Amino acid sequence: MHFYLIDDDEAVRLMLTEIIEDENLGEVVGEAEDGALVDGHMLTMKHVDIVLIDLLMPERDGIETIRQIRPVFKGKIVMISQMESKDLIAQAYSLGSEYYIIKPVNRIEVVTILQKVIEKIRLEKSIQDIQKSLHSVLQLDQGLGSQNRASKSGKQLREAGQFLLSELGIAGENGSNDLLDILDYLNEWEQKHTLKSGFPALKEIFVAVAQARLGTAADETQVMKVVKASEQRVRRAIYQSLNHLASLGLSDLSNWKFENYASQFFDFTFVWKKMAELKNKTATASDIRINMKKFIQVLYAEAKRIQAEA
């Protein structure tokens, strides 16, 4: 990551540089003692990812500097100041500041906040990469027939689903392939029925996926055996996702993935129970219920959203 420091106190700039380099957070590629010495084009040319900027400076303060650079600079901004004025902090956030560091500078606070910003940058880049990939497929698909377009659409949805499973910490679980096959089925089902009339029953979904795997010659006993095994794999994968998100939340409640996914995919009561279990190192799994249908519905909706945004 490339950092740029804007602060009229040289000691603060030296301290921030030392923290960033000692903690291997990235490289400080420039600094200035006042906002009047900085413009968005210069930051962009230096490939700056994160700007740390003082709120109060003699010529041009932090708020005005953000206003000046924001139309061009697309990186992240972290405010730094001794002042704790709610109005000024609110202005900073409204103009695109990501976080706020209070002086005197504390190493632990700086490292924690910058790690959060870095994680957000990397996550956004991951989403952008998959959207670009899907967009490329869409462009190549424009000249194809309707059957091939449907096939490509299914592939795009599956790629979006794979990305989400990775975000949820279960891309390598045995049940991940079952979940991707379920997305394929739901995509086909929606094209025929639309989801306005309701979501298909879980049993119907698992039976249809099993029949697709076994072929038309399979008897009911074979189908139900595959259904049972698939349900078990999916349930274990979903529980592992709960465990993964709870671990993230236990380490940092403001973790982007925890904030974005935990309440979407799970009943938050059980997320908190799982966090308590991990914290106290106690086994209370019997008290934690998995809503498999909710998880699958949200997974499908989110995969469709990523596909559409591409």
C-alpha positions in Angstrom: 0.0 0.0 0.0 1.1 3.5 -0.8 0.6 6.2 1.9 0.7 10.0 1.8 0.9 12.1 5.0 -0.5 15.6 5.3 0.2 17.2 8.7 1.8 20.4 9.8 3.6 18.7 12.7 6.8 17.1 11.5 7.0 14.9 14.6 3.6 13.4 13.8 4.7 12.7 10.2 7.9 11.0 11.4 6.0 8.9 13.9 3.4 7.8 11.3 6.1 6.9 8.8 7.9 4.8 11.5 4.7 2.9 12.4 3.7 2.2 8.8 7.2 0.9 7.9 7.8 -1.0 11.1 4.5 -2.8 10.9 5.0 -3.6 7.2 1.7 -1.8 6.3 3.2 -0.3 3.2 5.4 2.6 2.0 5.1 6.3 2.6 5.5 7.8 -0.9 5.1 11.4 0.1 4.2 14.0 2.7 3.2 17.6 3.1 3.0 20.1 5.9 -0.3 21.7 4.6 -3.3 20.8 2.5 -2.5 23.7 0.2 0.5 21.8 -1.1 -1.5 18.8 -2.3 -3.8 18.1 -5.2 -5.7 15.1 -6.4 -3.7 14.7 -9.6 -0.4 14.5 -7.8 -1.8 11.8 -5.4 -3.1 9.8 -8.4 0.2 10.0 -10.2 2.0 8.7 -7.1 -0.5 5.8 -7.0 -1.4 6.7 -3.5 -3.8 4.2 -1.8 -4.4 5.9 1.6 -4.0 9.6 2.6 -3.6 10.4 6.3 -4.6 14.1 6.8 -4.7 16.4 9.7 -7.9 18.2 10.5 -6.4 21.6 11.4 -3.6 23.1 9.3 -2.6 26.8 8.9 -3.4 27.5 5.2 -5.9 24.8 4.1 -7.5 22.5 6.6 -8.3 18.9 6.2 -12.0 19.4 5.4 -11.2 21.8 2.6 -8.3 19.7 1.3 -10.6 16.7 1.0 -13.1 18.8 -0.9 -10.3 19.8 -3.3 -8.8 16.3 -3.9 -12.0 14.2 -3.9 -13.1 14.8 -7.5 -9.8 13.3 -8.7 -8.4 11.1 -5.9 -10.2 7.8 -5.5 -8.2 6.3 -2.7 -9.0 6.1 1.0 -8.8 9.0 3.5 -8.1 8.8 7.2 -8.5 12.0 9.3 -6.1 12.8 12.2 -6.6 15.5 14.8 -6.7 16.4 18.5 -10.1 17.9 18.1 -13.1 15.7 18.7 -15.8 18.0 17.3 -18.7 15.9 16.2 -19.7 18.4 13.5 -16.2 18.3 11.9 -15.9 14.5 12.2 -19.3 14.3 10.5 -18.2 16.5 7.7 -15.0 14.4 7.2 -17.1 11.2 7.0 -19.6 12.8 4.6 -16.7 13.9 2.3 -15.4 10.3 2.1 -13.0 9.9 5.1 -12.8 6.3 6.1 -11.8 6.5 9.8 -10.7 9.1 12.4 -7.5 8.9 14.5 -7.3 11.0 17.6 -4.0 12.7 18.6 -1.7 12.1 20.4 -0.9 9.3 18.0 -1.2 5.8 19.5 0.7 3.0 17.7 -1.9 0.3 18.4 -4.8 2.5 17.3 -3.0 3.6 14.1 -2.1 0.0 13.2 -5.6 -1.3 13.9 -7.3 1.4 11.8 -4.9 1.2 8.9 -5.3 -2.6 8.8 -9.1 -2.2 8.5 -8.7 0.3 5.7 -6.2 -2.0 3.9 -8.6 -5.0 4.3 -11.4 -2.9 2.8 -9.3 -1.9 -0.2 -8.3 -5.5 -0.8 -11.9 -6.7 -0.5 -13.2 -4.0 -2.9 -10.4 -5.0 -5.4 -11.5 -8.6 -5.2 -15.1 -7.6 -5.9 -14.0 -5.4 -8.8 -11.9 -8.3 -10.2 -14.8 -10.7 -10.3 -17.1 -8.1 -11.7 -14.6 -7.3 -14.5 -14.3 -11.0 -15.2 -18.1 -11.4 -15.4 -18.3 -8.3 -17.6 -15.8 -9.7 -20.0 -17.8 -12.9 -20.3 -20.9 -10.8 -20.9 -19.3 -8.8 -23.7 -18.0 -12.0 -25.4 -21.5 -13.4 -25.0 -23.3 -10.7 -27.0 -23.0 -12.5 -30.4 -24.0 -15.9 -29.1 -27.4 -17.6 -29.5 -30.0 -17.7 -26.7 -29.0 -21.2 -25.5 -25.3 -20.3 -25.3 -26.2 -17.1 -23.5 -28.1 -19.0 -20.9 -25.1 -21.3 -20.5 -22.8 -18.3 -20.1 -25.2 -16.7 -17.6 -25.1 -19.9 -15.5 -21.3 -19.9 -15.6 -21.2 -16.2 -14.5 -23.6 -17.0 -11.6 -21.5 -19.9 -10.5 -18.4 -17.7 -10.6 -20.2 -15.2 -8.4 -21.2 -18.0 -6.1 -17.7 -19.2 -5.8 -16.5 -15.7 -4.9 -19.1 -15.5 -2.1 -18.2 -18.9 -0.7 -14.6 -17.8 -0.6 -15.7 -14.6 1.3 -17.7 -16.8 3.7 -14.7 -19.0 4.4 -16.1 -22.2 2.9 -14.8 -22.3 -0.7 -12.8 -25.5 0.0 -15.5 -27.3 2.0 -17.1 -30.5 0.6 -20.5 -28.8 0.6 -19.3 -25.9 -1.6 -19.9 -27.9 -4.8 -23.4 -28.8 -3.6 -24.2 -25.1 -3.0 -22.9 -24.2 -6.5 -25.1 -26.9 -8.0 -28.0 -25.5 -6.0 -27.4 -22.1 -7.5 -27.5 -23.6 -11.0 -30.8 -25.3 -10.3 -32.3 -22.1 -8.8 -31.2 -20.1 -11.8 -33.0 -22.5 -14.2 -36.0 -22.7 -11.9 -36.4 -18.9 -11.8 -36.3 -18.7 -15.6 -39.2 -21.1 -15.7 -41.3 -20.1 -12.7 -39.9 -16.7 -11.4 -39.4 -16.4 -7.7 -42.4 -14.0 -7.3 -44.5 -17.1 -6.6 -42.2 -18.2 -3.8 -39.0 -20.0 -3.3 -39.0 -23.8 -4.0 -38.9 -26.1 -1.0 -35.5 -27.3 0.3 -36.4 -31.0 -0.4 -37.4 -30.1 -3.9 -34.1 -28.4 -4.5 -32.0 -31.2 -3.1 -34.0 -33.9 -5.0 -33.7 -32.0 -8.3 -29.9 -31.6 -7.9 -29.5 -35.3 -7.0 -31.6 -36.3 -10.1 -29.4 -34.1 -12.3 -26.3 -35.8 -11.0 -27.6 -39.4 -11.2 -29.5 -39.1 -14.5 -33.1 -40.3 -15.3 -32.3 -44.0 -14.8 -31.7 -43.6 -11.0 -34.4 -45.0 -8.7 -35.9 -43.3 -5.7 -33.6 -45.1 -3.2 -30.5 -43.9 -5.0 -31.8 -40.4 -5.3 -32.7 -40.1 -1.6 -29.3 -41.5 -0.6 -27.6 -38.7 -2.6 -30.0 -36.2 -1.1 -29.2 -37.1 2.4 -25.4 -37.0 1.8 -25.8 -33.6 0.1 -27.9 -32.1 2.9 -25.3 -33.2 5.4 -22.4 -31.7 3.5 -24.3 -28.4 3.0 -25.3 -28.2 6.7 -21.6 -28.7 7.7 -20.4 -26.1 5.2 -23.0 -23.6 6.5 -22.0 -24.2 10.1 -18.4 -23.7 9.1 -19.3 -20.4 7.6 -21.0 -19.4 10.8 -17.8 -20.4 12.7 -15.7 -18.4 10.3 -17.7 -15.2 10.5 -18.0 -15.5 14.3 -14.2 -15.8 14.5 -13.9 -12.6 12.5 -16.3 -10.8 14.7 -14.7 -12.0 17.8 -11.4 -10.5 16.6 -12.9 -7.3 15.3 -16.6 -6.3 15.4 -16.0 -3.8 12.7 -14.5 -6.4 10.3 -16.0 -5.7 6.9 -16.9 -9.3 6.1 -18.4 -9.8 9.6 -20.5 -6.6 9.3 -21.6 -7.3 5.7 -22.3 -11.1 5.8 -23.1 -12.3 9.4 -26.5 -10.7 9.8 -27.4 -11.4 6.1 -26.8 -15.1 6.1 -27.5 -16.0 9.8 -29.9 -15.2 12.6 -27.7 -12.8 14.6 -28.8 -14.4 17.9 -26.9 -17.5 16.9 -23.9 -15.5 15.6 -23.5 -14.0 19.1 -24.0 -17.5 20.7 -21.2 -18.9 18.4 -19.0 -15.9 19.3 -19.5 -16.6 23.0 -18.8 -20.3 22.4 -15.5 -19.5 20.7 -14.6 -16.9 23.4 -15.3 -19.2 26.3 -14.1 -22.3 24.5 -17.3 -24.1 25.3 -19.3 -26.5 23.2 -22.9 -25.2 22.7 -23.4 -26.3 19.2 -26.7 -27.9 20.1 -28.1 -24.5 21.0 -27.2 -23.0 17.6 -29.6 -23.7 14.8 -28.8 -23.3 11.1 -31.4 -21.9 8.9 -30.4 -23.7 5.7 -33.1 -22.2 3.5 -32.3 -18.6 4.5 -28.6 -19.2 3.8 -29.3 -20.6 0.3 -31.8 -17.8 -0.5 -29.3 -15.1 0.5 -26.5 -16.8 -1.3 -28.6 -17.0 -4.5 -29.7 -13.3 -4.2 -26.2 -12.1 -3.5 -24.7 -14.1 -6.4 -27.4 -12.7 -8.7 -26.6 -9.1 -7.5 -22.9 -9.6 -8.2 -23.7 -11.0 -11.6 -26.0 -8.1 -12.4 -23.5 -5.4 -11.3 -20.9 -6.9 -13.6 
